[in-house]
Structures are given as C-alpha cells and as structure tokens.
Amino acid sequence: MSKVLLLTAGYGEGHNAAARGLHAALIEAGAEAEIVDLFALTGGAFYEKTRRGYIDLINRAPKIWAAAYALIDKVPVGALSMPFLGKMRRALAAMIAEKKPSAVVSVYPSYGYLVERLYPDPASRPFAFHTIVTDSITINSIWHRCWSDTFLVPNDETAAVMMRVGVPEKRVRVLGFPVPPRFARDRPARPDCPPPRVLYMINAGKEQAPSIVERLLRVDPLHLTVTVGRDEELRARVEEAAARAGRPVEIHGWTKQMPELLMTHHVLIGKAGGATVQECTAACTPMLMTQVVPGQEEGNAELLFQNKCGALCPTPDALARKIEQLFADGAAEWRVWEQNITRLSRPDAASQIARFILSAESQNR
C-alpha cells in the first residue's frame, strides 16, 4: 500500500482545506495517508500565538500584511528561515525514517525548504515530493524558490504565471484545487429561482455582518442562509438583525455540510480565500466578495473577475444592489455567471491529484 505524508500549517484555512480534501481522495484510492502540521507539532504555544497573530494581521491591518507579503516575495525568506527551524527539520526527518512514505505532499510553502535541506540532491530522496499551490495568479516566490518534483496548480492562469517566472513547464501540472470529493458525486439539485438562495459565510468582518444581514433581508424575494461557525455571540447578533428586518434567516453553526450548502445556493458571499474561491468553482456557484486580503487573495479574486463570475462588494448596499442586478430579468446575469464559473469547475480535482501522486509517473520522477 502506498504511503503519503501530507504537510500542512494553520496559517490560513486554505492549506488545511487542501490537505483534508486530498487526504479523503487518497484514502478512497486505497492509499495510506496522514496529515501532519509540523508547526503545531514542534511550535507549541509560540505556534498558536503566531498563527493567531497572522489571522489578526490580515483581518485588521491588511496594508501591513501587503507590505510583508511583498517583502517575502522579494527576499529568500524560506531559505533564510532554515537555521531557526532545526527542531522541525529533525521532526520531519524522524517521521520520514519511521513512516517511509512513497510520496510527501506539501500544501504550505515552508516544507519545500525543509525537504531541500534534508535532501540537497533530489535524486537521493527515497520519496517523491510534490507541492500543491493553494493560491491563484498572484503566486509569491516562496512557493517555487525551492525544489519540488512537481507544482500542482489550480488553473491554467496560475500555471502561466509560474512558468513565466522560470518554473519549468514539465514540473507544473494543472490538476485543480483538492476540494472534498463530495463535490464530484451525488450533487444535490440547485433550485431554480426565484427566490434566489444566497449563502453568507461569515469568516471575517464580523463587525459588519449584522448590517449586511439586515440590508440583504430588504431584498425581496430572497432566501438568506448564514454560517456563523462556533461563534454563539455572532449567532445572537445575526438573529437580532433578522428580527429587526422582520424576515426569516436560516442560520448554521459549524457544519460539515458546506459542500451541500454551496451547491444548493445561487451565490456565496464571503472573503476571497483560496479554498473558498475554489470550492465555489467546484460548486459552480458565483461569488460576491466582501474582502480581498492584499497579496495572495488578490489573485483569487482576479480569477473570478477575469472569468466574469464574481464581484467585489465591500458594503451592505453594494451587496444588495448586485444581488438585485444578478437576479433581475429572470436572473439573466446570474445565469451567465453560472455558465462562466462552470467552465472553471474541477469538482474531481482531489481524485485527479490522488491518482497522479500514486501513479508510477509521479513516483519515478
């Protein structure tokens, strides 16, 4: 049985989402697969502090993060950080020695530098090493400054960017983003509209969320579904906003049914995270973005802009106006957007990636 080690990190949910989607597909393919976050394993309280600091920074001070992102792109941060990651490097070496994987897959860029330090000669590695790039179009050089047998990218636009900066074409594979395999089978039917079914996933900008809910509920007809995660205070504020509007709202806490929710709604409202945008394309669900974090999320948003299946609507009024526009005249504009995003859709990407990783072509390098 093939053994695959998946390396992730909690600095942004997209990395973990990619790891989970690929893990599910590898298990279905009969492989033995394990997800490991070496930052969490070796970093202890410092890791949790830096992880929360990263999330706070991108949400509260995006301009500072944009400057940091640009600096990381210009300076070889990955290589320069290696002297400080000795504990992590030793943990990875021990894990590889114990588990003897046939393939190691990274969904977070730092791991490529650790593998490169452990095996300076790629031919000496006893496993294939693959990097799954979780962003689109605006690809920071930290992803590709180190060696990887292949860089698996979500779309042709990203592949073109990678090759333009010097990554050899033979090492770039366009296989999609590994969304959960559920997107590719037993797809629920999306109701015809009206009323339009709008899914509002609150994962940033919580302060503005009640105002958005109250404004959207003035759009008629509309079925509004809101996800609040485990934040009970946020749930209460959403319920209060719905009460003020005098309209019902469907509220979900933390749920495993996000694929089904995406596939049964006509539009998602959320931030332009890598996993979120890719799950929208897998579900063929256009997206209205309330926030685009400078740097990596700009490319995710640009993917939707270029293909005319998404828009940036940073205020409650902008969201409401765009929804009214999309669903006017028998939802004419929304139907065009749905056709456009369907052309991007790769709902079986996780299975395609799993098959590639387990193939002789991959492991022979």
C-alpha positions in Angstrom: 0.0 0.0 0.0 1.3 3.5 -0.9 2.0 5.8 2.0 1.6 9.5 1.5 2.5 12.2 4.1 0.6 15.5 3.8 2.3 18.5 5.3 0.1 21.5 6.2 0.0 24.5 8.5 -2.7 26.6 10.1 -1.6 30.0 8.7 -4.8 30.4 6.7 -7.6 27.8 6.3 -6.9 27.1 2.6 -3.8 25.0 3.4 -5.8 22.7 5.8 -8.7 22.6 3.5 -6.5 21.4 0.6 -4.9 18.8 2.9 -8.3 17.4 4.0 -9.7 17.2 0.5 -6.6 15.3 -0.8 -6.5 13.1 2.3 -10.1 12.0 1.6 -9.3 11.2 -2.0 -6.1 9.3 -1.2 -8.0 7.1 1.3 -10.7 6.4 -1.2 -8.0 5.4 -3.7 -6.7 2.8 -1.2 -3.6 4.7 -0.1 -2.4 5.2 3.5 -2.3 8.9 4.1 -1.6 11.1 7.1 -2.0 14.9 7.6 0.8 16.5 9.7 1.2 20.1 10.9 4.8 20.2 11.9 4.4 23.8 13.0 1.8 22.7 15.6 3.8 19.6 16.5 7.0 21.4 17.3 6.0 25.0 17.9 3.7 24.7 21.0 2.3 27.9 22.4 4.6 30.0 20.1 3.0 28.5 17.0 -0.5 29.2 18.3 0.5 32.8 19.1 1.9 33.4 15.6 -1.0 31.7 13.9 -3.5 33.9 15.7 -1.2 37.0 15.1 -1.2 36.2 11.3 -5.0 36.0 11.2 -5.4 39.2 13.2 -2.9 41.0 10.9 -4.6 40.1 7.6 -8.1 41.0 9.1 -7.2 44.2 11.0 -4.1 45.6 9.2 -4.3 44.4 5.6 -1.9 47.1 4.4 0.8 46.0 6.7 0.3 42.4 5.6 0.5 43.6 2.0 3.9 45.1 2.7 5.1 41.9 4.4 3.8 39.8 1.6 5.7 41.9 -1.0 8.9 41.6 1.1 8.6 37.8 1.3 8.2 37.7 -2.4 11.5 39.7 -2.9 13.6 38.2 -0.1 14.5 34.5 0.1 12.7 34.1 3.4 12.2 30.4 3.1 15.9 29.6 2.8 16.9 32.3 5.4 14.4 30.8 8.0 16.0 27.3 7.9 18.5 27.9 10.8 15.6 28.6 13.0 13.6 25.5 12.1 16.0 22.9 13.3 13.5 21.2 15.6 11.0 21.0 12.8 13.6 19.6 10.4 14.6 16.9 12.8 11.0 16.0 13.4 10.4 15.7 9.7 13.5 13.5 9.3 12.4 11.2 12.1 8.9 11.0 10.6 10.2 10.1 7.2 12.5 7.5 8.6 9.7 5.9 10.6 6.9 6.0 8.1 8.9 5.6 4.9 6.4 7.4 2.6 6.4 6.8 -1.1 5.3 10.5 -1.5 5.4 13.6 0.6 3.0 16.4 -0.4 3.2 20.0 0.9 0.3 22.4 0.9 2.3 25.1 2.7 5.5 26.5 1.1 8.0 26.3 4.0 8.1 22.5 3.8 9.9 22.5 0.4 12.9 24.2 2.0 13.0 21.7 4.8 13.0 18.8 2.4 15.6 20.5 0.3 17.8 20.9 3.3 17.4 17.2 4.3 18.0 16.0 0.7 20.2 18.5 -1.2 20.3 16.1 -4.1 16.8 15.4 -5.2 17.9 12.1 -6.7 18.8 10.8 -3.3 15.3 11.2 -1.9 13.5 7.9 -1.2 10.2 9.5 -1.9 8.5 11.8 -4.5 7.9 15.4 -3.3 5.0 17.4 -4.6 3.8 21.0 -3.8 0.1 21.9 -4.1 -0.1 25.7 -4.7 -3.3 26.8 -2.9 -3.4 30.3 -4.4 -4.3 31.6 -7.9 -2.4 34.1 -10.2 -0.6 36.1 -7.5 1.9 33.5 -6.5 4.5 34.5 -4.0 8.0 33.3 -5.0 8.3 31.5 -1.6 6.2 28.7 -3.3 8.7 28.0 -6.0 12.2 29.1 -4.9 12.8 25.6 -3.6 12.9 22.3 -5.4 9.7 20.3 -5.9 9.3 17.4 -8.3 6.0 18.9 -9.4 4.0 22.0 -8.6 0.3 21.1 -8.8 -1.7 24.3 -9.5 -5.4 25.0 -9.6 -5.9 26.5 -13.1 -4.2 27.5 -16.3 -3.9 31.1 -15.3 -1.7 30.1 -12.4 0.4 27.7 -14.4 1.2 30.5 -16.9 2.3 32.8 -14.0 4.6 30.0 -12.6 6.2 29.3 -16.0 6.6 33.0 -16.7 8.9 33.4 -13.6 11.0 30.4 -14.6 9.4 27.2 -13.2 10.0 24.6 -15.9 6.8 23.6 -17.7 7.4 19.9 -17.1 7.2 20.5 -13.4 3.9 22.3 -13.5 0.7 20.3 -13.6 -2.8 21.9 -13.8 -4.9 19.4 -11.8 -7.2 21.8 -9.8 -7.6 22.5 -6.1 -8.3 19.4 -4.0 -11.8 20.3 -2.8 -13.6 17.5 -0.9 -14.5 14.6 -3.3 -18.2 15.1 -2.4 -18.3 18.0 -4.9 -17.9 15.4 -7.7 -20.6 13.0 -6.8 -24.2 12.9 -5.6 -24.6 16.6 -6.3 -27.8 18.0 -5.0 -30.0 19.9 -7.4 -29.9 23.7 -7.1 -33.4 25.1 -7.1 -34.4 27.3 -10.0 -35.0 30.8 -8.9 -36.9 32.8 -7.7 -36.3 33.1 -4.8 -32.5 33.4 -5.1 -30.8 31.4 -2.4 -27.9 33.4 -1.0 -25.3 31.9 1.3 -23.4 34.3 3.5 -20.3 32.7 5.1 -19.0 34.9 7.9 -15.3 34.3 8.4 -14.1 37.8 8.5 -15.6 41.3 9.0 -17.8 40.1 11.9 -18.5 43.7 13.0 -20.2 44.4 9.7 -22.1 41.1 9.5 -25.4 42.2 11.2 -25.6 45.2 9.0 -25.1 43.0 5.9 -27.8 40.6 7.1 -30.3 43.4 7.8 -29.7 45.0 4.4 -29.9 41.8 2.5 -33.2 40.9 4.1 -34.7 44.0 2.5 -34.1 42.3 -0.9 -37.4 40.6 -1.9 -37.6 37.8 -2.8 -34.6 36.2 -1.1 -33.7 33.1 0.9 -30.7 34.0 3.1 -28.6 31.4 4.8 -25.8 32.5 7.2 -23.0 30.4 8.6 -21.5 31.7 11.9 -19.2 28.8 12.9 -18.9 28.3 16.6 -19.4 31.9 17.5 -22.6 32.0 19.6 -22.3 35.7 20.1 -22.3 36.3 16.4 -25.3 34.0 16.0 -27.2 36.1 18.5 -26.3 39.3 16.7 -27.5 37.8 13.3 -30.8 36.7 14.9 -31.3 40.2 16.3 -30.6 41.7 12.8 -33.2 39.3 11.3 -35.7 40.2 13.9 -35.2 43.9 13.2 -35.8 43.2 9.5 -38.9 41.1 10.2 -37.7 38.4 7.9 -36.6 34.8 8.5 -33.0 33.7 8.1 -31.5 30.2 8.0 -28.5 30.1 10.4 -25.9 27.3 10.6 -23.1 27.0 13.2 -20.1 24.8 12.5 -21.2 22.3 9.9 -19.8 19.5 7.7 -22.4 20.3 5.1 -20.6 23.3 3.4 -20.3 21.4 0.0 -24.0 20.8 0.0 -24.8 24.3 1.1 -22.7 25.7 -1.7 -24.2 23.5 -4.3 -27.8 24.3 -3.3 -27.4 28.1 -3.2 -27.1 30.5 -6.1 -24.5 32.9 -4.7 -21.9 32.8 -2.0 -20.9 36.0 0.0 -17.5 35.7 1.7 -13.9 36.7 1.6 -11.6 35.7 -1.3 -9.6 32.9 0.4 -8.0 30.2 -1.8 -10.2 27.4 -0.6 -13.4 29.4 -0.6 -12.9 30.6 -4.2 -12.0 27.1 -5.4 -15.0 25.5 -3.6 -17.2 28.0 -5.3 -15.9 27.0 -8.7 -16.3 23.3 -7.8 -19.9 24.0 -6.8 -20.5 26.2 -9.9 -21.6 29.0 -7.5 -20.7 32.6 -8.3 -19.3 34.7 -5.5 -19.6 38.2 -4.1 -16.6 39.1 -2.1 -16.8 41.4 0.9 -13.0 41.5 1.4 -9.9 40.7 -0.6 -6.7 40.5 1.5 -3.8 42.1 -0.4 -1.3 39.6 -1.7 -2.4 36.0 -2.2 -6.2 36.8 -2.2 -5.9 39.3 -5.0 -5.2 36.5 -7.4 -8.1 34.5 -6.2 -10.4 37.5 -6.8 -8.8 38.2 -10.2 -9.6 34.7 -11.3 -13.3 35.4 -10.7 -13.1 38.9 -12.2 -11.3 37.6 -15.4 -13.9 34.9 -15.9 -16.9 37.2 -15.1 -18.3 35.1 -12.3 -17.7 37.2 -9.2 -17.5 40.8 -7.9 -16.2 42.8 -5.0 -19.0 44.3 -2.9 -17.4 45.8 0.2 -20.6 47.4 1.7 -24.1 46.1 2.6 -25.7 48.4 -0.1 -23.2 47.2 -2.8 -24.1 43.6 -1.9 -27.8 44.2 -2.1 -27.7 46.1 -5.3 -25.5 43.4 -7.0 -27.9 40.7 -5.9 -30.9 42.6 -7.3 -29.0 43.1 -10.5 -28.0 39.5 -10.9 -31.5 38.2 -10.4 -33.3 40.8 -12.5 -35.0 39.8 -15.8 -35.3 36.2 -14.9 -31.8 36.0 -13.3 -30.3 36.7 -16.7 -26.9 38.0 -15.5 -26.7 35.3 -12.8 -27.2 32.6 -15.5 -24.3 34.0 -17.5 -22.1 34.0 -14.3 -23.1 30.4 -13.6 -22.1 29.3 -17.1 -18.8 31.1 -16.7 -17.9 29.6 -13.4 -18.9 26.1 -14.6 -16.1 26.4 -17.2 -13.6 26.8 -14.4 -15.1 23.9 -12.3 -12.9 20.9 -11.4 -15.0 19.1 -8.7 -13.0 15.9 -9.1 -9.6 17.6 -8.6 -8.8 15.8 -5.4 -9.2 12.4 -7.1 -7.2 13.6 -10.1 -4.4 14.7 -7.8 -4.5 11.5 -5.8 -4.3 9.4 -8.9 -1.3 11.4 -10.1 0.5 11.2 -6.8 0.0 7.4 -6.7 1.0 6.9 -10.3 4.3 5.4 -11.5 4.9 8.6 -13.4 4.8 10.6 -10.2 6.9 8.3 -8.1 9.5 7.6 -10.7 10.2 11.3 -11.2 
